[in-house]
Amino acid sequence: MFQSRRRWNPQVQGMAMVTIRTERDGDAEGVRVVVAAAFPSDAEARLVDALRRGGRLVVSLVAVDGDRIVGYVAFSPVRTATGATGVGLAPVAVAASHRRRGIGAALIEAGLEACREAGYEWAVVLGDPAYYGRFGFAAATASGLRDEYGGGAAFQVMALVQGGVPVDGGLVRYAPEFGEV
Ligand SMILES: CC(C)(COP(=O)(O)OP(=O)(O)OC[C@H]1O[C@@H](n2cnc3c(N)ncnc32)[C@H](O)[C@@H]1OP(=O)(O)O)[C@@H](O)C(=O)NCCC(=O)NCCS
């Protein structure tokens, strides 16, 4: 169970304190709402439900404002062609009303820390390098890794411990639920 060590307080005057914590029983509906609203379809929300059912949510964190879930991030296992296991960050979502206040960054940073504490040594993400670069992600092709979706430069990797990124691991596969939704 991950609980952010610090109570994280967005630097916005007048905004109630937002807490980052592990998802718990009773959160699923709130997670569904925030994730479905953040993407063009409910595919990502259904993906989270499928990952939860499949026991693949290595790390699953919510951002809570009062009693409302306003943000969510999931990490699930990924595996290289050579058998190295890491984590994939997906999806991350913040309610439109709460964006650009650092909540997405706080979720991602807390999630990466929780993955590290769980013993994972590397993480991948498919997303905009301009956003994920700030967390330490860099082009995965430079490490000899590629993704199943032709993500190209959007497919990024970072070490969670020094030297943690597998070398020339080839194709990185996400959990099977990614192919089902
Ligand atoms: C991406 C998302 C989670 C960021 O949440 P957030 O709480 O606003 O994030 P932060 O406040 O930590 O960071 C906001 C900053 O990132 C930038 N940013 C946000 N989303 C971005 C994106 N997709 N690509 C590049 N930059 C992005 C913002 O412009 C802002 O930049 P600034 O700090 O220079 O102003 C949120 O915008 C969201 O839910 N988007 C819809 C779902 C989505 O696209 N998820 C990611 C899929 S890869």
The ligand as a Gaussian input file, in Angstrom:
#p B3LYP/6-31G(d) Opt

LIG

0 1
 C       -1.820000      14.929000     -19.186000
 C       -2.519000      15.323000     -17.877000
 C       -2.689000      14.089000     -17.009000
 C       -1.638000      16.353000     -17.165000
 O       -2.260000      16.650000     -15.944000
 P       -1.955000      18.027000     -15.190000
 O       -2.362000      17.866000     -13.779000
 O       -2.484000      19.154000     -15.952000
 O       -0.358000      18.019000     -15.299000
 P        0.652000      18.996000     -14.621000
 O       -0.081000      20.137000     -13.976000
 O        1.582000      18.207000     -13.828000
 O        1.455000      19.501000     -15.895000
 C        0.856000      20.398000     -16.785000
 C        1.911000      20.815000     -17.748000
 O        2.126000      19.807000     -18.695000
 C        1.740000      20.270000     -19.970000
 N        1.008000      19.173000     -20.561000
 C       -0.115000      18.641000     -20.102000
 N       -0.472000      17.630000     -20.930000
 C        0.471000      17.552000     -21.893000
 C        0.652000      16.724000     -23.003000
 N       -0.218000      15.733000     -23.327000
 N        1.728000      16.917000     -23.790000
 C        2.610000      17.889000     -23.484000
 N        2.477000      18.700000     -22.438000
 C        1.416000      18.531000     -21.649000
 C        0.911000      21.456000     -19.745000
 O        0.994000      22.319000     -20.842000
 C        1.549000      22.025000     -18.529000
 O        2.724000      22.644000     -18.899000
 P        3.286000      23.832000     -18.022000
 O        3.604000      23.233000     -16.665000
 O        4.494000      24.252000     -18.754000
 O        2.178000      24.806000     -17.970000
 C       -3.894000      15.984000     -18.140000
 O       -3.713000      17.078000     -19.020000
 C       -4.916000      15.025000     -18.744000
 O       -5.640000      14.321000     -18.029000
 N       -5.007000      15.015000     -20.078000
 C       -5.957000      14.142000     -20.772000
 C       -5.520000      12.705000     -20.701000
 C       -4.149000      12.500000     -21.294000
 O       -3.827000      13.049000     -22.347000
 N       -3.303000      11.701000     -20.612000
 C       -1.949000      11.443000     -21.037000
 C       -1.926000      10.487000     -22.160000
 S       -0.240000      10.154000     -22.653000

